[in-house]
Structure formats: structure tokens, C-alpha cells
């Protein structure tokens, strides 16, 4: 071994031993969750059996909470595993414990022998030294509204599954309705499908149900509706239509429950807010004035932001709520919704800036909203088109969604109203910034810039 390498090795190993981590939470416990049982670990001096196994029944969860009380536990950390944590979290919270729901990446143990006992001890050990950070969880009233909204979202997804089944049955009958009608669940499409299920198979009679605003001609619709109406395919179409109608009745029931609950939530508006006139209800939107309730609860009208509609605002309210003080700044908020660069620095060099892979519901909703800015004649629309020309569509969507997240944070935290600058004002500002940047570069090179229009020297 070279002499300088030995000196370096001695210098790295010499010196006093490293100090242990300070004990931040002495009254901490760790829980390893499972589908059939939960393993709980407390400090060794609190019980002769510091690790115990409890079942998943409600009586077992209550015994767990009572045992933790006897062990003088004040705070509990658990890993977010599926939905198994929900009843444990609610029971422990009702007993007055401070419960931390942590990301699985934070409690990842060292490689080696892995057991449930070791996992719960490792979680307690990390939490005792303050090495775990709790995941964001909104207030209890927001969580209840979020449950209703997520149930409604799953119903909408189930309805889309029935639409695919209807289209499959029509394709098997060679009824090319989707080629003549852009949406088979529109007024013309559903009317024709209900007539087919009712026994009407004459193409010309079915074409009479054509809406006058349909672009396809009557002759083209007759050709598309000529098919082979076999009994097995008609049966599949009938069941898919019945499932579609049943799910939409459930959606209406869910909307009534959501409306009743949102009316009970307190309003945040400290002054009179004049919301913009509501737009015509579109498909899959709630069957009540959702936007008016959102403005009352949030205190600001988030739909004034270009690209943001009522469904996006509802995703914001159900995932975050109206209190964003848990996030110190808009940068922290953008990082939470996984819309900021994830700089990976190794050896002083940035290896990657790609955003984290995540299925965050609010982040996905903001990305969808950002995609609608492509044709918007606003400042945000001009920003999106400039980024798309420079970076491409995927990165432009992320950049625009990041800007939307920052605007939403400011409006919720400070109660500010969104003021649209306009596309021309944004482009003029971008031009001034470009001229200032080019002027600095030219000055560093000993050159100057001359305006082609006026002939004056810039800078």
C-alpha cells in the first residue's frame, strides 16, 4: 500500500469515537403493521416483554392502546402499509397518542435477516432519535370529505369500465357507432344504445335518433348502425348498459352525501367574494353547485387560475384542505406534490434532475390541468408554449403544473385573488429579460447591442 494511502487511512480512523444520536423521543413506540397481526415495540425498561404481538380486531387494537398507556408511551410511529394503518391510526389517535405515519423509504432497514420483531424495533429506534418525519395528513373534517370524493372517483372509473364493455359488445356486432359518434355516452349515442337494447335493430330507424348537431350525416350513421345483432352480444350490451346506469345512480347518491357534508363545513371567507358565473355542467361533474361551496370553504376562487376547474379544486381541498401552514413555503408544497426537480448530486456533479416517480393524486390533477394551457391565450398559456418549444411537452407539463401549485399555495395561504396579466404582458416581460441577459453577455465580451427598430444602443 502506498505511504500516502496509509497516512490517509490513519487520519480517517484516528480521533475520538463518534457520539451516539441524542434521544429525542424517550417515550416512543414502533409498530410493524400486517394484515393479520401487528408487532409493537416499546423501550426495554417499560415492560418485561418490550415486543408484543396484537391481532387486527378492534378489541385487540384497544388492548394495544391500553398497553401503550401503561408503558407511558406518548408518541407512536408506524409504516404506511396499504390500508392496514387506517384502523390502527384512528384507535391510537382516539386514545390521545401522537401518531406518526411515515414513508416506507424512511424506515428501510439494513440488509440481512428481516423479521417483524426486528422491523418494529428498528422503527422505534429511529423514532426515538427523531430520525422519522410524519407524512402529511389533513384535518379530520377534510379526511371525511376526502373519503367521499375518493369513493366518487372510483365510481367514475367503474363507469368508464362499463363504457368499454358497451363498446366491445357493439364492436362484436360490427355496429361502428363510435366511428360515427365521438362519444357513445352522449345524447345520440346513449339514445341509440337504449333503442338497440329495447329491440330496435333497423339502421334507418336508429339513425332517426341522430341529434341535429352531429357532424356525421344520416347516411353515414345508417352504414355505421348496420350490423349483426346476435343474442349473446345483445345480452352483454344490456348488462353493460344496466351497470352504467346503476353506477351513475350511485354517483348521484354520493353527490348528495358530499353536498350535505360540505354545507356543514365552516367557511373561510372573511369578505364577500364574487365568483365567476358557473359553466354548463359537463359529464362526470357533480350534480350540485360544487364551485360555490368551494369558494365558501376556501375563501378564494381557485377557478380563476387558467386551466383550473372545479374538479381540480376539489382535488386540492380533499388532499390538502384549506390550511397550508404545514408547508413552510411554496417550494415545500411543490416538493410534496412531486412537481419539483429531484437533484441527485454525487461527487459535486448533478447526476439527475428528474422529478420523483409518484402517483400523487394532486400532482396528477395539476398535470392534467397544465395540459389544457396549450391553447390558452393567457400568461400561463404563453409560459407553457415557451417551455414546450424549448424542453418538449412532458417537461413543459411538469413546469406548468409546478407554477399552478405555487399559485394555489399563495392563494390559500394569503387569501389573494388571481389577477390575469395577459399573454402580451408576459411576452413583453420575457422580451425585456432576454434583452437584459443578452446585454450582460455582450458587455462581458466588450460588445454592445443596437436596436434594429430605433437604432439606439441597448444597455
KEKE-776802 format. One record per residue (C-alpha): residue in three letters; chain; y negated, z, x negated. Coordinates in nm, 2 decimals, always signed. Example, Ala and Ser with C-alpha at 12.3 -4.5 7.8 and 13.67 -1.06 7.14 Angstrom:
BEGIN
   res   chain        y        z        x
   ALA       A    +0.45    +0.78    -1.23
   SER       A    +0.11    +0.71    -1.37
***
This chain:
BEGIN
   res   chain        y        z        x
   UNK       A    +0.00    +0.00    +0.00
   UNK       A    -0.35    -0.08    -0.14
   UNK       A    -0.55    +0.20    -0.27
   UNK       A    -0.84    +0.15    -0.02
   UNK       A    -0.59    +0.14    +0.27
   UNK       A    -0.46    +0.48    +0.17
   UNK       A    -0.81    +0.62    +0.15
   UNK       A    -0.89    +0.49    +0.49
   UNK       A    -0.57    +0.63    +0.64
   UNK       A    -0.65    +0.98    +0.49
   UNK       A    -1.01    +0.96    +0.62
   UNK       A    -0.88    +0.89    +0.97
   UNK       A    -0.63    +1.17    +0.98
   UNK       A    -0.84    +1.43    +0.80
   UNK       A    -1.07    +1.68    +0.97
   UNK       A    -1.03    +1.94    +1.25
   UNK       A    -0.79    +1.88    +1.53
   UNK       A    -0.92    +1.72    +1.84
   UNK       A    -1.04    +1.97    +2.11
   UNK       A    -0.84    +1.97    +2.44
   UNK       A    -1.01    +1.84    +2.76
   UNK       A    -1.21    +2.10    +2.94
   UNK       A    -1.07    +2.25    +3.26
   UNK       A    -1.30    +2.12    +3.53
   UNK       A    -1.09    +2.19    +3.84
   UNK       A    -0.88    +2.50    +3.78
   UNK       A    -0.78    +2.53    +4.15
   UNK       A    -0.64    +2.17    +4.17
   UNK       A    -0.31    +2.03    +4.30
   UNK       A    -0.15    +1.69    +4.28
   UNK       A    +0.07    +1.51    +4.54
   UNK       A    +0.31    +1.22    +4.49
   UNK       A    +0.34    +1.06    +4.83
   UNK       A    +0.66    +0.90    +4.96
   UNK       A    +0.80    +0.76    +5.28
   UNK       A    +1.05    +1.04    +5.33
   UNK       A    +0.91    +1.33    +5.13
   UNK       A    +0.61    +1.44    +4.93
   UNK       A    +0.61    +1.62    +4.60
   UNK       A    +0.33    +1.88    +4.54
   UNK       A    +0.24    +2.03    +4.21
   UNK       A    +0.02    +2.34    +4.16
   UNK       A    -0.07    +2.53    +3.84
   UNK       A    +0.22    +2.72    +3.68
   UNK       A    +0.06    +3.07    +3.73
   UNK       A    +0.02    +3.03    +4.11
   UNK       A    +0.39    +3.02    +4.22
   UNK       A    +0.73    +3.08    +4.06
   UNK       A    +0.81    +2.72    +4.18
   UNK       A    +0.50    +2.52    +4.09
   UNK       A    +0.65    +2.20    +4.22
   UNK       A    +0.79    +2.18    +4.57
   UNK       A    +0.91    +1.90    +4.80
   UNK       A    +0.79    +1.87    +5.16
   UNK       A    +0.91    +1.64    +5.44
   UNK       A    +0.70    +1.39    +5.62
   UNK       A    +0.70    +1.56    +5.97
   UNK       A    +0.38    +1.73    +6.10
   UNK       A    +0.54    +2.08    +6.07
   UNK       A    +0.62    +2.00    +5.70
   UNK       A    +0.27    +1.89    +5.63
   UNK       A    +0.13    +2.21    +5.79
   UNK       A    +0.37    +2.42    +5.57
   UNK       A    +0.24    +2.23    +5.27
   UNK       A    -0.12    +2.31    +5.36
   UNK       A    -0.04    +2.68    +5.41
   UNK       A    +0.15    +2.70    +5.08
   UNK       A    -0.15    +2.54    +4.90
   UNK       A    -0.37    +2.81    +5.07
   UNK       A    -0.15    +3.08    +4.94
   UNK       A    -0.17    +2.93    +4.59
   UNK       A    -0.56    +2.94    +4.61
   UNK       A    -0.59    +2.57    +4.58
   UNK       A    -0.93    +2.42    +4.67
   UNK       A    -0.90    +2.05    +4.58
   UNK       A    -0.61    +1.81    +4.61
   UNK       A    -0.56    +1.46    +4.46
   UNK       A    -0.32    +1.20    +4.59
   UNK       A    -0.25    +0.84    +4.52
   UNK       A    -0.33    +0.58    +4.78
   UNK       A    +0.01    +0.45    +4.88
   UNK       A    +0.03    +0.22    +5.18
   UNK       A    -0.05    +0.43    +5.49
   UNK       A    +0.16    +0.73    +5.40
   UNK       A    -0.15    +0.91    +5.28
   UNK       A    -0.33    +0.90    +5.62
   UNK       A    -0.15    +1.19    +5.80
   UNK       A    -0.14    +1.40    +5.47
   UNK       A    -0.51    +1.34    +5.42
   UNK       A    -0.60    +1.43    +5.78
   UNK       A    -0.39    +1.75    +5.78
   UNK       A    -0.52    +1.88    +5.45
   UNK       A    -0.88    +1.79    +5.54
   UNK       A    -0.84    +1.99    +5.87
   UNK       A    -0.74    +2.29    +5.66
   UNK       A    -1.06    +2.28    +5.46
   UNK       A    -0.93    +2.12    +5.13
   UNK       A    -1.13    +1.88    +4.92
   UNK       A    -0.90    +1.58    +4.92
   UNK       A    -0.94    +1.30    +4.67
   UNK       A    -0.78    +0.97    +4.74
   UNK       A    -0.75    +0.79    +4.41
   UNK       A    -0.67    +0.44    +4.30
   UNK       A    -0.32    +0.38    +4.16
   UNK       A    -0.46    +0.24    +3.84
   UNK       A    -0.63    +0.57    +3.76
   UNK       A    -0.30    +0.78    +3.78
   UNK       A    -0.08    +0.53    +3.59
   UNK       A    +0.15    +0.74    +3.37
   UNK       A    +0.27    +0.66    +3.02
   UNK       A    +0.58    +0.45    +2.99
   UNK       A    +0.91    +0.64    +2.98
   UNK       A    +1.12    +0.84    +3.23
   UNK       A    +0.94    +0.83    +3.56
   UNK       A    +1.03    +1.08    +3.84
   UNK       A    +0.84    +1.21    +4.15
   UNK       A    +0.82    +1.55    +3.99
   UNK       A    +0.65    +1.42    +3.67
   UNK       A    +0.42    +1.20    +3.88
   UNK       A    +0.28    +1.48    +4.09
   UNK       A    +0.24    +1.70    +3.77
   UNK       A    +0.05    +1.41    +3.60
   UNK       A    -0.18    +1.37    +3.90
   UNK       A    -0.26    +1.74    +3.90
   UNK       A    -0.31    +1.74    +3.52
   UNK       A    -0.56    +1.45    +3.54
   UNK       A    -0.74    +1.61    +3.84
   UNK       A    -0.77    +1.95    +3.67
   UNK       A    -0.96    +1.79    +3.38
   UNK       A    -1.19    +1.59    +3.60
   UNK       A    -1.04    +1.25    +3.50
   UNK       A    -1.00    +1.12    +3.85
   UNK       A    -1.26    +0.96    +4.08
   UNK       A    -1.23    +0.97    +4.45
   UNK       A    -1.21    +0.64    +4.64
   UNK       A    -1.49    +0.58    +4.89
   UNK       A    -1.42    +0.69    +5.24
   UNK       A    -1.69    +0.67    +5.51
   UNK       A    -1.77    +0.94    +5.76
   UNK       A    -1.52    +1.04    +6.03
   UNK       A    -1.70    +0.86    +6.31
   UNK       A    -1.71    +0.54    +6.11
   UNK       A    -1.34    +0.57    +6.03
   UNK       A    -1.26    +0.58    +6.40
   UNK       A    -1.48    +0.27    +6.47
   UNK       A    -1.31    +0.10    +6.17
   UNK       A    -0.97    +0.16    +6.32
   UNK       A    -1.07    -0.01    +6.64
   UNK       A    -1.22    -0.30    +6.46
   UNK       A    -0.92    -0.35    +6.23
   UNK       A    -0.70    -0.34    +6.53
   UNK       A    -0.91    -0.61    +6.69
   UNK       A    -0.89    -0.82    +6.37
   UNK       A    -0.52    -0.80    +6.37
   UNK       A    -0.51    -0.92    +6.73
   UNK       A    -0.73    -1.22    +6.64
   UNK       A    -0.48    -1.30    +6.36
   UNK       A    -0.19    -1.27    +6.61
   UNK       A    -0.37    -1.51    +6.85
   UNK       A    -0.41    -1.77    +6.57
   UNK       A    -0.03    -1.75    +6.52
   UNK       A    +0.02    -1.84    +6.88
   UNK       A    -0.21    -2.14    +6.84
   UNK       A    +0.00    -2.26    +6.56
   UNK       A    +0.31    -2.23    +6.78
   UNK       A    +0.14    -2.43    +7.06
   UNK       A    +0.05    -2.70    +6.81
   UNK       A    +0.41    -2.71    +6.68
   UNK       A    +0.55    -2.75    +7.03
   UNK       A    +0.31    -3.03    +7.10
   UNK       A    +0.39    -3.20    +6.78
   UNK       A    +0.76    -3.19    +6.86
   UNK       A    +0.69    -3.35    +7.19
   UNK       A    +0.48    -3.61    +7.00
   UNK       A    +0.17    -3.51    +7.20
   UNK       A    -0.10    -3.56    +6.95
   UNK       A    -0.36    -3.35    +7.13
   UNK       A    -0.50    -3.21    +6.80
   UNK       A    -0.59    -3.56    +6.68
   UNK       A    -0.80    -3.64    +6.98
   UNK       A    -0.95    -3.29    +7.03
   UNK       A    -1.09    -3.09    +6.74
   UNK       A    -0.99    -2.76    +6.90
   UNK       A    -0.69    -2.73    +7.12
   UNK       A    -0.80    -2.39    +7.24
   UNK       A    -1.14    -2.53    +7.37
   UNK       A    -1.22    -2.61    +7.73
   UNK       A    -1.05    -2.95    +7.72
   UNK       A    -0.76    -2.85    +7.50
   UNK       A    -0.66    -2.54    +7.70
   UNK       A    -0.71    -2.72    +8.03
   UNK       A    -0.46    -2.99    +7.92
   UNK       A    -0.21    -2.74    +7.78
   UNK       A    -0.21    -2.54    +8.11
   UNK       A    -0.16    -2.86    +8.31
   UNK       A    +0.13    -2.96    +8.09
   UNK       A    +0.29    -2.62    +8.13
   UNK       A    +0.22    -2.64    +8.51
   UNK       A    +0.43    -2.96    +8.53
   UNK       A    +0.17    -3.24    +8.50
   UNK       A    +0.31    -3.49    +8.24
   UNK       A    +0.12    -3.81    +8.34
   UNK       A    -0.11    -3.90    +8.05
   UNK       A    -0.37    -4.06    +8.27
   UNK       A    -0.39    -3.75    +8.50
   UNK       A    -0.41    -3.52    +8.19
   UNK       A    -0.69    -3.74    +8.05
   UNK       A    -0.90    -3.67    +8.36
   UNK       A    -0.94    -3.32    +8.23
   UNK       A    -1.15    -3.46    +7.95
   UNK       A    -1.49    -3.29    +7.90
   UNK       A    -1.78    -3.53    +7.91
   UNK       A    -1.90    -3.41    +7.57
   UNK       A    -1.57    -3.50    +7.40
   UNK       A    -1.61    -3.77    +7.14
   UNK       A    -1.27    -3.93    +7.19
   UNK       A    -1.26    -4.19    +7.46
   UNK       A    -1.04    -4.17    +7.77
   UNK       A    -0.81    -4.45    +7.64
   UNK       A    -0.76    -4.27    +7.31
   UNK       A    -0.68    -3.95    +7.49
   UNK       A    -0.42    -4.12    +7.71
   UNK       A    -0.24    -4.25    +7.40
   UNK       A    -0.25    -3.91    +7.24
   UNK       A    -0.10    -3.74    +7.55
   UNK       A    +0.19    -3.98    +7.58
   UNK       A    +0.50    -3.80    +7.46
   UNK       A    +0.85    -3.68    +7.52
   UNK       A    +0.83    -3.37    +7.74
   UNK       A    +1.17    -3.22    +7.67
   UNK       A    +1.26    -2.89    +7.83
   UNK       A    +1.32    -2.69    +7.51
   UNK       A    +0.98    -2.79    +7.38
   UNK       A    +0.81    -2.71    +7.71
   UNK       A    +0.97    -2.37    +7.71
   UNK       A    +0.83    -2.30    +7.36
   UNK       A    +0.49    -2.42    +7.46
   UNK       A    +0.49    -2.20    +7.77
   UNK       A    +0.58    -1.89    +7.57
   UNK       A    +0.32    -1.96    +7.31
   UNK       A    +0.05    -2.00    +7.58
   UNK       A    +0.16    -1.68    +7.75
   UNK       A    +0.14    -1.50    +7.42
   UNK       A    -0.20    -1.64    +7.36
   UNK       A    -0.33    -1.52    +7.70
   UNK       A    -0.17    -1.18    +7.66
   UNK       A    -0.33    -1.12    +7.31
   UNK       A    -0.67    -1.22    +7.44
   UNK       A    -0.64    -0.97    +7.72
   UNK       A    -0.56    -0.71    +7.46
   UNK       A    -0.87    -0.82    +7.26
   UNK       A    -1.09    -0.77    +7.57
   UNK       A    -0.94    -0.42    +7.62
   UNK       A    -1.01    -0.34    +7.26
   UNK       A    -1.37    -0.47    +7.30
   UNK       A    -1.42    -0.23    +7.59
   UNK       A    -1.30    +0.06    +7.39
   UNK       A    -1.51    -0.04    +7.09
   UNK       A    -1.82    -0.08    +7.31
   UNK       A    -1.77    +0.26    +7.47
   UNK       A    -1.73    +0.43    +7.13
   UNK       A    -2.03    +0.25    +6.97
   UNK       A    -2.25    +0.37    +7.25
   UNK       A    -2.17    +0.73    +7.16
   UNK       A    -2.27    +0.69    +6.80
   UNK       A    -2.63    +0.82    +6.72
   UNK       A    -2.90    +0.56    +6.64
   UNK       A    -3.08    +0.55    +6.31
   UNK       A    -3.38    +0.35    +6.42
   UNK       A    -3.70    +0.56    +6.37
   UNK       A    -3.92    +0.29    +6.52
   UNK       A    -3.90    +0.02    +6.77
   UNK       A    -3.71    -0.29    +6.63
   UNK       A    -3.75    -0.63    +6.79
   UNK       A    -3.42    -0.80    +6.74
   UNK       A    -3.40    -1.18    +6.75
   UNK       A    -3.26    -1.34    +7.07
   UNK       A    -2.88    -1.33    +7.08
   UNK       A    -2.70    -1.65    +7.03
   UNK       A    -2.44    -1.80    +7.26
   UNK       A    -2.11    -1.62    +7.23
   UNK       A    -1.86    -1.81    +7.02
   UNK       A    -1.49    -1.79    +7.00
   UNK       A    -1.33    -1.46    +6.88
   UNK       A    -1.67    -1.28    +6.91
   UNK       A    -1.67    -0.95    +7.12
   UNK       A    -1.72    -0.96    +7.49
   UNK       A    -2.04    -0.75    +7.48
   UNK       A    -2.37    -0.74    +7.31
   UNK       A    -2.24    -0.63    +6.97
   UNK       A    -2.56    -0.72    +6.79
   UNK       A    -2.78    -0.48    +7.00
   UNK       A    -2.55    -0.19    +6.92
   UNK       A    -2.55    -0.28    +6.55
   UNK       A    -2.93    -0.28    +6.54
   UNK       A    -2.95    +0.05    +6.71
   UNK       A    -2.69    +0.22    +6.49
   UNK       A    -2.81    +0.07    +6.15
   UNK       A    -3.18    +0.09    +6.22
   UNK       A    -3.23    -0.26    +6.08
   UNK       A    -3.13    -0.61    +6.19
   UNK       A    -2.90    -0.74    +5.92
   UNK       A    -2.85    -1.07    +6.10
   UNK       A    -3.20    -1.17    +5.98
   UNK       A    -3.04    -1.24    +5.64
   UNK       A    -2.94    -1.61    +5.63
   UNK       A    -2.56    -1.65    +5.65
   UNK       A    -2.50    -1.30    +5.80
   UNK       A    -2.37    -1.30    +6.16
   UNK       A    -2.26    -1.02    +6.39
   UNK       A    -1.90    -1.02    +6.26
   UNK       A    -2.02    -0.98    +5.90
   UNK       A    -2.25    -0.70    +6.00
   UNK       A    -1.96    -0.53    +6.18
   UNK       A    -1.75    -0.55    +5.86
   UNK       A    -2.04    -0.38    +5.68
   UNK       A    -2.07    -0.10    +5.94
   UNK       A    -1.69    -0.04    +5.97
   UNK       A    -1.62    -0.04    +5.59
   UNK       A    -1.93    +0.14    +5.46
   UNK       A    -2.12    +0.28    +5.75
   UNK       A    -2.50    +0.32    +5.76
   UNK       A    -2.52    +0.58    +5.48
   UNK       A    -2.50    +0.41    +5.14
   UNK       A    -2.62    +0.71    +4.93
   UNK       A    -2.27    +0.74    +4.79
   UNK       A    -2.36    +0.44    +4.58
   UNK       A    -2.64    +0.53    +4.33
   UNK       A    -2.77    +0.17    +4.31
   UNK       A    -2.72    -0.17    +4.44
   UNK       A    -2.53    -0.26    +4.12
   UNK       A    -2.27    +0.01    +4.20
   UNK       A    -2.24    -0.12    +4.56
   UNK       A    -2.19    -0.47    +4.44
   UNK       A    -1.92    -0.35    +4.20
   UNK       A    -1.74    -0.16    +4.48
   UNK       A    -1.71    -0.48    +4.68
   UNK       A    -1.58    -0.66    +4.37
   UNK       A    -1.86    -0.91    +4.36
   UNK       A    -1.99    -0.84    +4.00
   UNK       A    -1.87    -0.97    +3.66
   UNK       A    -1.59    -0.76    +3.51
   UNK       A    -1.69    -0.78    +3.14
   UNK       A    -1.39    -0.73    +2.91
   UNK       A    -1.52    -0.66    +2.56
   UNK       A    -1.28    -0.65    +2.27
   UNK       A    -1.39    -0.64    +1.91
   UNK       A    -1.75    -0.67    +2.01
   UNK       A    -1.69    -1.00    +2.19
   UNK       A    -1.68    -1.06    +2.57
   UNK       A    -1.33    -1.20    +2.64
   UNK       A    -1.37    -1.25    +3.01
   UNK       A    -1.64    -1.20    +3.28
   UNK       A    -1.42    -1.29    +3.58
   UNK       A    -1.45    -1.07    +3.88
   UNK       A    -1.16    -0.84    +3.97
   UNK       A    -0.89    -0.97    +4.19
   UNK       A    -0.92    -0.78    +4.51
   UNK       A    -0.86    -0.82    +4.89
   UNK       A    -1.16    -0.61    +4.97
   UNK       A    -1.24    -0.67    +5.34
   UNK       A    -1.62    -0.65    +5.30
   UNK       A    -1.61    -0.86    +4.98
   UNK       A    -1.41    -1.13    +5.17
   UNK       A    -1.65    -1.12    +5.46
   UNK       A    -1.95    -1.17    +5.23
   UNK       A    -1.78    -1.46    +5.05
   UNK       A    -1.73    -1.63    +5.39
   UNK       A    -2.09    -1.57    +5.48
   UNK       A    -2.20    -1.71    +5.14
   UNK       A    -2.02    -2.04    +5.21
   UNK       A    -2.24    -2.10    +5.51
   UNK       A    -2.55    -2.12    +5.29
   UNK       A    -2.47    -2.47    +5.17
   UNK       A    -2.69    -2.64    +5.44
   UNK       A    -2.93    -2.35    +5.49
   UNK       A    -3.30    -2.45    +5.44
   UNK       A    -3.39    -2.11    +5.31
   UNK       A    -3.44    -1.94    +4.98
   UNK       A    -3.08    -1.82    +4.97
   UNK       A    -2.96    -2.17    +5.06
   UNK       A    -3.16    -2.31    +4.77
   UNK       A    -3.02    -2.04    +4.54
   UNK       A    -2.66    -2.13    +4.64
   UNK       A    -2.71    -2.50    +4.59
   UNK       A    -2.86    -2.45    +4.25
   UNK       A    -2.57    -2.23    +4.14
   UNK       A    -2.32    -2.47    +4.28
   UNK       A    -2.47    -2.76    +4.08
   UNK       A    -2.46    -2.55    +3.77
   UNK       A    -2.14    -2.34    +3.80
   UNK       A    -1.93    -2.50    +4.07
   UNK       A    -1.85    -2.39    +4.42
   UNK       A    -1.63    -2.08    +4.35
   UNK       A    -1.88    -1.91    +4.12
   UNK       A    -2.17    -2.01    +4.34
   UNK       A    -2.00    -1.84    +4.64
   UNK       A    -1.95    -1.52    +4.44
   UNK       A    -2.31    -1.53    +4.31
   UNK       A    -2.45    -1.58    +4.66
   UNK       A    -2.22    -1.31    +4.81
   UNK       A    -2.34    -1.07    +4.53
   UNK       A    -2.70    -1.14    +4.64
   UNK       A    -2.61    -1.08    +5.00
   UNK       A    -2.45    -0.74    +4.91
   UNK       A    -2.77    -0.63    +4.73
   UNK       A    -2.99    -0.73    +5.02
   UNK       A    -2.77    -0.54    +5.26
   UNK       A    -2.78    -0.23    +5.04
   UNK       A    -3.16    -0.24    +5.02
   UNK       A    -3.20    -0.28    +5.40
   UNK       A    -2.96    +0.01    +5.48
   UNK       A    -3.10    +0.25    +5.22
   UNK       A    -3.47    +0.19    +5.26
   UNK       A    -3.49    +0.06    +5.62
   UNK       A    -3.66    -0.26    +5.51
   UNK       A    -3.67    -0.57    +5.72
   UNK       A    -3.57    -0.90    +5.56
   UNK       A    -3.86    -1.14    +5.51
   UNK       A    -3.77    -1.50    +5.45
   UNK       A    -3.97    -1.66    +5.17
   UNK       A    -3.86    -2.01    +5.24
   UNK       A    -3.70    -2.28    +5.03
   UNK       A    -4.02    -2.42    +4.90
   UNK       A    -4.14    -2.08    +4.77
   UNK       A    -3.81    -2.03    +4.60
   UNK       A    -3.82    -2.37    +4.43
   UNK       A    -4.18    -2.31    +4.32
   UNK       A    -4.08    -1.98    +4.17
   UNK       A    -3.79    -2.13    +3.99
   UNK       A    -4.01    -2.41    +3.85
   UNK       A    -4.26    -2.15    +3.72
   UNK       A    -3.98    -1.96    +3.55
   UNK       A    -3.84    -2.28    +3.40
   UNK       A    -4.18    -2.38    +3.26
   UNK       A    -4.23    -2.03    +3.11
   UNK       A    -3.89    -2.04    +2.94
   UNK       A    -3.95    -2.39    +2.80
   UNK       A    -4.29    -2.29    +2.68
   UNK       A    -4.15    -2.00    +2.48
   UNK       A    -3.89    -2.22    +2.33
   UNK       A    -4.15    -2.48    +2.24
   UNK       A    -4.37    -2.21    +2.08
   UNK       A    -4.09    -2.09    +1.87
   UNK       A    -4.04    -2.44    +1.74
   UNK       A    -4.40    -2.49    +1.67
   UNK       A    -4.45    -2.74    +1.96
   UNK       A    -4.63    -2.75    +2.28
   UNK       A    -4.58    -2.87    +2.64
   UNK       A    -4.81    -3.11    +2.82
   UNK       A    -4.81    -3.16    +3.19
   UNK       A    -4.73    -3.52    +3.29
   UNK       A    -4.93    -3.48    +3.61
   UNK       A    -5.25    -3.32    +3.48
   UNK       A    -5.23    -3.38    +3.11
   UNK       A    -5.32    -3.01    +3.03
   UNK       A    -5.13    -2.81    +2.77
   UNK       A    -4.90    -2.55    +2.93
   UNK       A    -4.88    -2.20    +2.79
***
